[in-house]
Amino acid sequence: MFGIASAPLVLAPFESGRFTRSTLVMSTSIAALRALIEQRFPDATPLTQGTTEQVETGISALDGILPSGGLPRGRLSAWAPFGAATAILRAACDSAVDKGERAAWIDSDNTVAGAFWTDTVLLVRPKSRIHALRAAEELLRSGGFALLVIAGAEPQGTEAVRLTRAAREGGAALVAVTTSATLASLRLQSRLLRYRWRRTPFGDPAIAQDATVRVHARAPGWNAHADFSIPVRHHELRLSLESELADRRGLPR
């Protein structure tokens, strides 16, 4: 029998010392373990690790309290409903579009009024919760969107895992408007502090001009908040009670 002698591993020395075979194996094992943890538990790794880019919301005060200076790409962020969450996320979608990227909003509970929306941000109105989650996964995996917001369909268990992996593959910032923060790397909560009103000639408040909100941002090893003002948009209500029917105001009889 012929034996084959294994050649020793030789690496060039550095100023800090020499690498050995055991050192190389140990570093490889640690890297593989870190990658496995990041895949199985996305919320257990710091946002700054593996994140080279973010989606800015366009609100400087809000971006200043976020760990990466914006909504993290490839991660799931959970934003608690109410407290001007829709208005802030809508501003973030508009900011992404203004910078030449794409944004999508999945309106699972049909709360977005047609007169309030424009064609710059893709609006998806699925028929059911399952359709909403499937649409979110397809849009995330496509890699064509910088920001995707899903409202009215809270991902649970394996659903959150699938969406998180799809966001990582497509490189999009995923924000779920939900009270559940499972697998969320970033948790946000907002609440209204006060309104500023435009008054009538008699001094009575008539129309709200802007609102001051407070946003809390939490992540592993991170806790910050900021107060800022956002404008209040006004739009006319639809005459039709059915969201699927066209608004025929102004059309000839």
LOMARSE-947657 format. One line per 8 residues: number of its first residue (from 1); their letters; for each residue x, y, z of N, C-alpha, C. Coordinates in Angstrom, 3 decimals. Atoms other than C-alpha are relative to their C-alpha. Layout:
<sites>
NUM> A> X/Y/Z/X/Y/Z/X/Y/Z  ...
</sites>
This chain:
<sites>
1> MFGIASAP> 0.846/-1.196/0.000/0.000/0.000/0.000/0.876/1.238/0.000  -0.746/-1.239/0.080/1.127/3.437/-0.770/-0.710/1.052/0.846  0.570/-1.058/-0.827/0.543/6.191/1.754/0.273/1.369/-0.589  -0.153/-1.360/0.501/0.041/9.802/0.791/0.151/0.918/1.196  -0.274/-0.884/-1.129/1.596/12.220/3.211/-0.657/1.350/-0.255  0.650/-1.299/0.147/-0.423/15.334/3.783/1.010/1.114/0.189  -0.943/-1.110/-0.065/1.506/18.511/3.110/-0.411/0.959/1.096  0.342/-0.930/-1.081/1.696/20.917/6.037/-0.550/1.305/-0.558
9> LVLAPFES> 0.590/-1.268/0.387/-0.350/24.106/5.841/0.966/1.107/0.359  -0.975/-1.065/-0.206/1.985/27.046/5.399/-0.646/1.323/-0.361  0.530/-1.333/0.229/0.811/30.628/5.735/1.067/1.022/0.336  -0.990/-1.039/-0.244/2.834/33.796/5.586/-0.216/0.614/1.370  0.148/-0.590/-1.339/3.535/35.223/9.048/-0.355/1.477/-0.079  0.339/-1.402/-0.146/2.142/38.585/10.135/0.698/0.544/1.239  -0.681/-0.633/-1.126/3.421/41.029/12.671/-0.544/-0.493/1.332  0.607/0.424/-1.263/1.000/39.735/15.277/0.305/-1.459/0.326
17> GRFTRSTL> -0.300/1.407/-0.259/2.249/36.131/14.962/-0.211/-0.827/-1.236  0.185/0.924/1.104/1.714/33.046/12.803/-1.358/-0.682/0.111  1.221/0.768/0.043/-1.488/31.343/11.699/0.350/-1.482/0.003  -0.159/1.440/-0.014/-1.775/27.631/12.394/-1.254/-0.636/-0.568  1.166/0.698/0.528/-4.118/24.972/11.078/-1.184/0.120/0.955  1.089/-0.082/-0.966/-6.143/25.039/14.303/-0.618/1.389/0.012  0.537/-1.357/0.035/-6.481/28.845/14.100/-0.916/0.189/-1.194  0.808/-0.137/1.200/-7.808/28.641/10.539/-1.317/-0.754/0.142
25> VMSTSIAA> 1.217/0.786/-0.191/-10.299/25.892/11.416/-0.945/0.697/0.972  0.831/-0.677/-0.993/-11.501/27.840/14.447/-0.684/1.217/-0.606  0.605/-1.178/0.600/-12.050/31.042/12.451/-1.077/-0.376/-1.001  1.000/0.461/0.944/-13.905/29.096/9.758/-1.252/-0.473/0.716  1.146/0.482/-0.764/-16.129/27.441/12.351/-0.808/1.156/0.572  0.703/-1.148/-0.557/-16.963/30.778/13.966/-0.783/0.720/-1.084  0.700/-0.658/1.099/-17.852/32.306/10.593/-1.228/-0.790/-0.429  1.141/0.836/0.376/-20.076/29.344/9.731/-1.092/0.056/1.057
33> LRALIEQR> 0.976/-0.090/-1.083/-21.755/29.506/13.139/-0.720/1.342/-0.030  0.625/-1.319/0.071/-22.364/33.248/12.771/-1.000/0.063/-1.149  0.913/0.009/1.149/-23.914/32.709/9.334/-1.256/-0.814/0.295  1.149/0.831/-0.350/-26.145/29.924/10.705/-0.937/0.726/0.958  0.818/-0.745/-0.956/-27.340/32.091/13.607/-0.761/1.115/-0.708  0.658/-1.089/0.713/-28.077/34.992/11.263/-1.132/-0.510/-0.875  1.045/0.562/0.844/-30.111/32.687/9.017/-1.181/-0.493/0.825  1.071/0.573/-0.807/-32.082/30.937/11.764/-0.652/1.028/0.906
41> FPDATPLT> 0.523/-0.990/-0.941/-32.480/33.922/14.102/0.396/1.399/-0.483  -0.386/-1.301/0.568/-32.425/37.168/12.078/-0.001/1.139/1.010  0.077/-1.092/-0.961/-33.320/39.291/15.098/1.082/-0.082/1.066  -1.025/0.165/-1.028/-30.327/38.051/17.127/1.319/0.645/-0.386  -1.236/-0.618/0.453/-27.662/39.864/15.084/-0.175/1.504/-0.060  0.117/-1.464/0.048/-26.905/43.590/15.288/-0.341/0.480/-1.400  0.392/-0.525/1.305/-28.348/45.720/12.511/1.197/0.446/-0.810  -1.164/-0.478/0.729/-24.912/47.063/11.624/0.790/-1.125/-0.632
49> QGTTEQVE> -0.742/1.135/0.548/-23.607/43.574/10.863/-0.652/-0.462/-1.293  0.499/0.456/1.286/-24.014/42.677/7.211/-0.934/0.978/-0.670  0.873/-0.997/0.596/-25.977/45.846/6.480/0.850/1.112/-0.576  -0.826/-0.996/0.661/-24.273/48.078/3.928/-0.815/1.178/-0.500  0.841/-1.046/0.546/-27.241/50.170/2.889/-1.317/0.005/0.753  1.273/-0.127/-0.665/-30.526/51.419/4.274/-0.922/0.831/-0.864  0.999/-0.798/0.697/-33.720/53.017/3.056/-0.365/1.170/0.903  0.303/-1.181/-0.800/-33.980/56.542/4.385/-1.480/0.342/-0.105
57> TGISALDG> 1.420/-0.332/-0.025/-37.456/57.648/5.401/-0.286/1.388/-0.550  0.211/-1.376/0.434/-36.920/61.223/4.243/-0.299/0.947/1.137  0.214/-0.809/-1.203/-37.572/62.456/7.795/1.297/-0.049/0.802  -1.347/0.006/-0.580/-34.179/63.481/9.160/-0.014/-0.339/1.486  0.070/0.301/-1.433/-35.262/63.340/12.808/-0.211/-1.486/0.242  0.244/1.433/-0.152/-36.501/59.772/12.342/1.217/-0.806/-0.416  -1.191/0.719/0.440/-33.476/58.593/10.362/1.128/0.114/1.027  -1.061/-0.195/-0.985/-31.270/60.003/13.109/-0.063/-0.940/1.180
65> ILPSGGLP> 0.101/0.911/-1.149/-32.606/57.589/15.738/0.030/-1.461/-0.425  -0.049/1.383/0.460/-32.528/54.461/13.551/1.445/-0.491/0.003  -1.379/0.491/-0.173/-29.469/52.225/14.098/0.868/0.169/-1.235  -0.805/-0.091/1.215/-28.346/52.314/10.448/-0.286/1.266/-0.789  0.322/-1.230/0.695/-29.671/55.758/9.561/-1.178/-0.125/-0.938  1.165/0.240/0.848/-32.787/54.352/7.920/-0.565/-1.376/0.286  0.585/1.333/-0.153/-34.933/51.246/7.580/0.948/-1.025/-0.599  -1.037/0.936/0.469/-32.570/48.258/7.261/-0.482/-0.873/-1.148
73> RGRLSAWA> 0.303/0.886/1.118/-32.536/46.379/3.977/0.250/-1.452/0.409  -0.173/1.414/-0.279/-32.906/42.630/4.091/-0.458/-0.418/1.378  0.468/0.292/-1.356/-34.526/42.789/7.528/-1.488/0.296/0.116  1.398/-0.254/-0.319/-38.026/42.772/8.990/-0.076/1.013/1.128  0.268/-0.998/-1.023/-39.112/45.854/10.921/-1.485/-0.049/0.339  1.385/0.037/-0.467/-42.301/45.810/13.006/-0.386/1.368/0.531  0.491/-1.310/-0.426/-44.241/49.058/13.383/-1.401/-0.191/0.575  1.304/0.129/-0.646/-47.119/49.131/15.849/-1.013/0.901/-0.694
81> PFGAATAI> 1.005/-0.819/0.682/-50.372/50.366/14.259/-0.427/1.205/0.830  0.509/-1.242/-0.598/-51.973/53.737/15.002/1.170/0.944/0.297  -1.030/-0.977/-0.328/-50.111/56.835/16.120/0.714/0.558/-1.209  -0.557/-0.573/1.236/-49.562/58.154/12.559/0.972/-0.942/-0.694  -0.894/0.960/0.654/-47.802/54.945/11.473/-0.196/0.021/-1.509  0.263/-0.004/1.440/-49.517/55.038/8.066/0.589/1.230/-0.671  -0.509/-1.235/0.592/-48.577/58.666/7.404/1.522/-0.010/-0.088  -1.465/0.018/0.006/-44.928/58.145/8.342/0.526/-0.984/-1.032
89> LRAACDSA> -0.462/0.996/0.971/-44.543/54.986/6.285/-0.330/0.428/-1.422  0.309/-0.531/1.331/-46.286/56.634/3.352/1.067/1.009/-0.418  -1.074/-0.955/0.300/-43.708/59.433/3.554/1.295/-0.725/-0.353  -1.202/0.779/0.304/-40.953/56.805/3.576/-0.079/-0.598/-1.405  0.184/0.531/1.356/-42.402/55.209/0.422/0.213/1.091/-1.040  -0.183/-1.108/0.937/-42.563/58.580/-1.315/1.469/0.402/-0.094  -1.414/-0.351/0.006/-38.968/59.295/-0.296/0.812/-0.989/-0.840  -0.709/1.002/0.796/-37.785/56.009/-1.819/-0.244/0.213/-1.488
97> VDKGERAA> 0.322/-0.240/1.414/-39.590/56.791/-5.089/0.707/1.250/-0.505  -0.670/-1.235/0.405/-38.159/60.317/-5.190/1.485/-0.224/-0.269  -1.421/0.290/0.202/-34.670/58.795/-5.040/0.235/-1.006/-1.116  -0.151/0.865/1.159/-35.330/56.635/-8.090/-0.180/-1.473/0.270  0.230/1.403/-0.317/-36.240/53.392/-6.313/-1.507/-0.281/0.011  1.407/0.399/-0.008/-39.493/51.461/-6.058/-0.441/-0.342/1.416  0.609/0.330/-1.290/-41.820/51.041/-3.101/-1.371/-0.597/-0.254  1.293/0.673/0.137/-44.906/48.873/-2.601/-0.694/-0.015/1.355
105> WIDSDNTV> 0.830/0.017/-1.209/-47.760/48.883/-0.083/-1.080/-1.056/-0.202  1.023/1.047/0.057/-49.901/45.807/0.550/-1.076/0.345/1.017  1.116/-0.449/-0.829/-53.256/46.997/1.887/-0.970/-1.161/0.171  0.793/1.204/-0.168/-54.757/43.788/3.213/-1.379/0.278/0.583  1.287/-0.290/-0.624/-57.562/45.423/5.200/-0.777/1.109/-0.711  0.710/-0.991/0.815/-58.574/47.941/2.487/-0.318/1.277/0.777  0.188/-1.247/-0.744/-58.067/51.047/4.611/0.542/1.211/-0.734  -0.576/-1.115/0.757/-56.221/53.159/2.033/-1.053/0.543/-0.958
113> AGAFWTDT> 0.975/-0.629/0.882/-58.562/55.618/0.304/0.637/0.283/-1.351  -0.539/-0.187/1.336/-58.145/55.861/-3.450/0.424/1.426/-0.276  -0.341/-1.396/0.219/-58.144/59.676/-3.450/1.270/0.396/0.739  -1.176/-0.303/-0.803/-55.323/59.608/-0.898/1.270/-0.553/-0.638  -1.147/0.707/0.551/-53.054/57.429/-3.061/0.353/0.528/-1.384  -0.468/-0.358/1.340/-50.963/58.197/-6.148/0.605/-1.233/-0.650  -0.519/1.141/0.748/-49.531/55.953/-8.823/1.493/-0.212/0.187  -1.448/0.145/-0.152/-45.918/56.440/-7.720/0.372/-1.218/0.838
121> VLLVRPKS> -0.235/1.161/-0.870/-46.136/53.722/-5.045/-0.981/-1.099/-0.386  0.849/1.127/0.386/-47.448/50.300/-6.031/-0.917/-0.368/1.159  0.991/0.353/-1.010/-50.667/49.600/-4.117/-0.624/-1.337/-0.369  0.546/1.340/0.210/-51.732/45.950/-3.794/-1.130/-0.206/0.995  1.158/0.269/-0.857/-55.190/45.058/-2.463/-0.403/-1.462/-0.156  0.306/1.426/0.135/-55.330/41.292/-1.981/-1.391/-0.326/0.527  1.339/0.440/-0.400/-58.551/39.365/-1.475/-0.023/-0.627/1.390  -0.034/0.691/-1.288/-57.417/37.513/1.639/1.369/0.183/0.638
129> RIHALRAA> -1.263/-0.094/-0.732/-54.674/37.325/4.229/1.084/-0.841/-0.674  -0.971/0.869/0.656/-52.966/34.412/2.453/0.505/0.645/-1.286  -0.410/-0.680/1.223/-52.972/36.346/-0.820/0.936/1.168/0.310  -0.871/-1.117/-0.378/-51.388/39.304/0.981/1.415/-0.482/0.290  -1.321/0.522/-0.334/-48.536/37.202/2.350/0.708/-0.536/-1.245  -0.608/0.495/1.233/-47.962/35.524/-1.021/0.472/1.142/-0.877  -0.400/-1.159/0.800/-47.902/38.870/-2.793/1.247/0.654/0.579  -1.175/-0.594/-0.636/-45.412/40.218/-0.250/1.252/-0.814/-0.292
137> EELLRSGG> -1.170/0.852/0.258/-43.100/37.231/-0.725/0.473/0.126/-1.440  -0.381/-0.113/1.413/-43.184/37.498/-4.528/0.670/1.343/-0.283  -0.587/-1.313/0.231/-42.480/41.228/-4.500/1.372/0.111/0.644  -1.299/-0.058/-0.666/-39.638/40.804/-2.026/1.056/-0.786/-0.770  -0.964/0.834/0.719/-37.972/38.003/-3.973/0.356/0.571/-1.373  -0.275/-0.549/1.326/-38.191/39.968/-7.218/1.243/0.883/-0.009  -1.173/-0.857/-0.073/-35.451/42.306/-6.021/-0.195/1.363/-0.633  0.244/-1.270/0.665/-37.114/45.296/-7.668/-0.515/1.103/0.893
145> FALLVIAG> 0.575/-0.988/-0.902/-38.301/47.125/-4.558/0.973/0.281/1.139  -0.843/-0.395/-1.123/-36.376/49.077/-1.972/-0.750/-0.084/1.321  0.801/-0.016/-1.221/-39.239/49.270/0.542/-1.341/-0.653/-0.274  1.313/0.631/0.093/-42.302/47.105/1.070/-0.667/0.058/1.360  0.795/-0.106/-1.225/-44.981/47.784/3.676/-1.195/-0.921/-0.130  1.167/0.880/-0.023/-47.569/45.162/4.573/-0.842/0.363/1.218  0.916/-0.419/-1.065/-50.595/46.264/6.600/-1.254/-0.836/-0.053  1.240/0.755/-0.080/-53.594/44.298/7.804/0.169/-1.499/-0.065
153> AEPQGTEA> -0.253/1.447/0.042/-51.961/40.854/7.515/1.263/-0.270/0.805  -1.145/0.195/-0.882/-49.716/40.058/10.458/0.644/-1.362/-0.258  -0.678/1.289/0.195/-47.132/37.368/9.574/0.293/-0.668/1.335  -0.181/0.765/-1.232/-46.949/34.648/12.223/0.879/-1.221/-0.265  -0.770/1.237/0.054/-44.463/31.844/12.878/0.847/-0.134/-1.247  -0.776/0.264/1.211/-43.078/30.349/9.690/-0.261/1.049/-1.079  0.279/-1.048/0.979/-44.755/33.123/7.679/1.005/1.142/0.139  -0.994/-1.048/-0.221/-42.455/35.688/9.268/1.383/-0.448/-0.446
161> VRLTRAAR> -1.293/0.523/0.441/-39.469/33.432/8.575/0.123/0.081/-1.514  -0.028/-0.024/1.464/-40.360/33.139/4.881/0.148/1.439/-0.526  -0.092/-1.380/0.456/-40.864/36.882/4.493/1.371/0.598/0.319  -1.322/-0.513/-0.352/-37.608/37.638/6.310/1.060/-0.515/-0.964  -0.944/0.547/0.972/-35.680/35.302/4.023/-0.192/0.631/-1.373  0.257/-0.641/1.288/-37.380/36.801/0.966/0.541/1.425/-0.023  -0.541/-1.353/-0.071/-36.427/40.294/2.126/1.520/-0.019/-0.095  -1.455/0.112/0.071/-32.814/39.177/2.572/0.454/-0.317/-1.423
169> EGGAALVA> -0.374/0.360/1.365/-32.728/37.617/-0.895/-0.199/1.163/-0.964  0.284/-1.103/0.907/-34.306/40.634/-2.599/0.649/1.312/0.378  -0.662/-1.230/-0.429/-32.459/43.254/-0.564/-0.941/1.147/0.281  0.983/-1.048/-0.272/-35.613/45.155/0.383/-0.171/0.201/1.499  0.372/-0.279/-1.388/-36.569/46.823/3.634/-1.471/-0.350/0.163  1.365/0.475/-0.228/-39.689/45.053/4.898/-0.511/0.560/1.318  0.634/-0.560/-1.201/-41.983/46.831/7.355/-1.398/-0.578/0.110  1.324/0.552/-0.267/-44.994/45.045/8.834/-0.682/0.860/1.060
177> VTTSATLA> 0.784/-0.758/-0.975/-47.641/47.164/10.544/-0.734/-1.017/0.852  0.491/1.094/-0.816/-48.316/44.771/13.370/0.354/0.224/1.457  -0.317/-0.029/-1.428/-48.387/44.371/17.132/0.943/-1.123/0.394  -0.897/1.116/-0.264/-46.337/41.168/16.877/1.387/0.322/-0.526  -1.373/-0.328/0.383/-42.575/41.673/16.809/0.848/-1.243/-0.190  -0.740/1.234/0.188/-41.605/38.066/16.099/0.973/0.136/-1.162  -1.080/-0.032/0.991/-38.289/37.910/14.189/0.307/1.405/-0.515  -0.270/-1.365/0.450/-38.277/41.702/13.839/1.335/0.472/0.553
185> SLRLQSRL> -1.280/-0.545/-0.436/-34.793/43.197/13.930/-0.137/1.404/0.551  0.241/-1.368/-0.442/-36.203/46.675/14.481/-1.465/0.134/0.370  1.358/-0.176/-0.485/-39.288/47.556/16.524/-0.264/1.491/0.177  0.331/-1.419/-0.053/-40.969/50.931/16.158/-1.418/0.194/0.503  1.312/-0.352/-0.529/-43.897/52.568/17.898/-0.134/1.515/-0.021  0.213/-1.448/0.097/-45.381/56.021/17.319/-1.302/0.370/0.693  1.234/-0.499/-0.604/-47.970/58.131/19.085/-0.100/1.499/-0.245  0.262/-1.415/0.246/-49.558/61.495/18.453/0.132/0.796/1.292
193> LRYRWRRT> -0.140/-0.871/-1.155/-48.596/64.288/20.824/-0.974/1.172/-0.050  0.896/-1.160/0.116/-50.544/67.276/19.502/-0.171/0.357/-1.474  0.279/-0.526/1.336/-52.046/68.946/16.423/0.224/1.508/-0.004  -0.020/-1.450/0.195/-51.491/72.417/15.055/-1.107/0.347/-0.987  1.214/-0.269/0.757/-54.735/73.913/13.750/0.083/1.340/-0.707  0.241/-1.280/0.657/-55.537/76.579/11.243/-1.350/0.512/0.478  1.196/-0.508/-0.679/-58.098/78.791/12.919/-0.864/0.849/-0.934  0.961/-0.809/0.741/-61.185/80.518/11.598/0.176/1.466/0.386
201> PFGDPAIA> -0.071/-1.422/-0.400/-61.585/84.327/11.657/-0.511/0.261/1.408  0.511/-0.160/-1.364/-63.367/83.810/14.976/0.914/-0.638/1.043  -0.956/0.568/-0.933/-60.384/82.028/16.498/-0.228/-1.449/0.364  0.269/1.404/-0.296/-61.855/78.536/16.526/0.833/-0.905/-0.907  -0.763/0.927/0.855/-59.820/75.545/15.267/-0.868/-0.548/-1.118  0.782/0.425/1.157/-60.917/74.559/11.762/0.618/-1.222/-0.678  -0.641/1.068/0.750/-58.432/72.407/9.845/1.378/-0.267/0.600  -1.315/0.369/-0.524/-55.426/70.503/11.189/1.056/0.186/-1.080
209> QDATVRVH> -1.078/-0.240/0.946/-52.202/71.619/9.489/1.108/-1.039/0.111  -1.027/1.017/-0.213/-49.636/69.288/11.011/-0.181/-0.606/1.381  0.073/0.723/-1.280/-49.208/66.839/13.869/1.407/-0.305/0.480  -1.278/0.353/-0.612/-46.326/66.286/16.243/-0.100/-1.421/0.557  0.013/1.404/-0.412/-45.532/62.603/16.807/1.310/-0.338/0.686  -1.197/0.539/-0.653/-43.067/60.697/18.947/0.174/-1.443/-0.438  -0.306/1.348/0.473/-41.404/57.573/17.561/1.081/-0.602/0.880  -0.979/0.778/-0.754/-39.601/54.981/19.685/0.550/-1.092/-0.910
217> ARAPGWNA> -0.675/1.036/0.788/-37.062/52.734/17.940/0.793/-0.889/0.942  -0.691/0.958/-0.858/-35.813/49.570/19.630/0.596/-1.117/-0.841  -0.713/1.101/0.639/-33.292/46.977/18.486/0.934/-0.588/1.053  -0.951/0.560/-0.975/-30.831/44.648/20.264/1.135/0.975/0.299  -1.024/-0.962/-0.397/-28.616/47.058/22.207/-0.286/1.423/-0.454  0.320/-1.337/0.523/-30.464/50.110/20.859/-1.372/0.422/0.490  1.275/-0.548/-0.465/-33.221/52.318/22.280/0.070/1.512/-0.132  -0.038/-1.442/0.223/-33.938/55.835/21.043/-1.393/0.473/-0.394
225> HADFSIPV> 1.285/-0.577/0.405/-36.838/58.197/20.365/0.233/1.400/-0.540  -0.087/-1.334/0.583/-37.493/61.423/18.491/-1.400/0.572/-0.164  1.246/-0.722/0.229/-40.252/64.036/18.205/0.158/0.839/-1.267  -0.037/-0.792/1.219/-41.053/65.644/14.862/-1.426/0.227/-0.488  1.314/-0.362/0.541/-43.930/67.164/12.897/-0.158/-0.561/-1.405  0.330/0.465/1.335/-45.632/65.726/9.833/-1.243/0.740/-0.468  1.196/-0.708/0.490/-48.150/67.505/7.581/-1.207/-0.917/-0.024  1.268/0.726/0.033/-51.785/66.454/7.665/-0.591/0.162/-1.393
233> RHHELRLS> 0.590/-0.035/1.331/-53.177/65.534/4.254/-1.518/-0.096/0.112  1.458/0.000/0.019/-56.828/66.168/3.476/-0.468/-0.518/-1.353  0.572/0.527/1.231/-58.880/64.300/0.917/-1.494/-0.215/0.210  1.440/0.185/-0.071/-62.547/63.970/0.109/-0.338/-1.477/0.091  0.433/1.377/-0.143/-64.357/60.807/1.096/-0.742/-0.455/-1.258  0.705/0.569/1.142/-65.727/58.499/-1.567/-1.508/-0.007/0.250  1.444/0.104/-0.127/-69.449/58.549/-2.280/-0.442/-1.452/0.049  0.344/1.411/0.013/-69.457/54.803/-2.843/0.551/-0.676/1.242
241> LESELADR> -0.445/0.718/-1.190/-69.272/52.588/0.223/0.824/-1.221/-0.351  -0.747/1.174/0.424/-67.819/49.691/-1.770/1.339/0.439/-0.574  -1.328/-0.402/0.452/-64.050/49.988/-2.243/0.301/-0.451/-1.409  -0.282/0.522/1.330/-64.151/47.972/-5.462/-0.729/0.762/-1.099  0.752/-0.743/0.995/-66.626/50.315/-7.196/0.701/1.317/-0.319  -0.652/-1.232/0.428/-65.376/53.273/-9.195/-0.720/1.212/0.567  0.581/-1.247/-0.473/-65.895/56.774/-7.871/-0.438/0.801/-1.229  0.550/-0.602/1.209/-68.186/58.367/-10.473/-0.360/1.471/0.193
249> RGLPR> 0.271/-1.413/-0.196/-68.250/61.911/-9.107/0.490/0.801/-1.191  -0.393/-0.875/1.093/-68.160/64.504/-11.859/-0.250/-0.580/-1.372  0.281/0.606/1.299/-69.094/62.050/-14.630/-1.409/0.356/-0.455  1.349/-0.324/0.486/-72.077/62.829/-16.886/-0.972/-1.121/0.314  1.028/0.996/-0.323/-75.295/61.062/-15.979/-0.478/-0.712/-1.252
</sites>
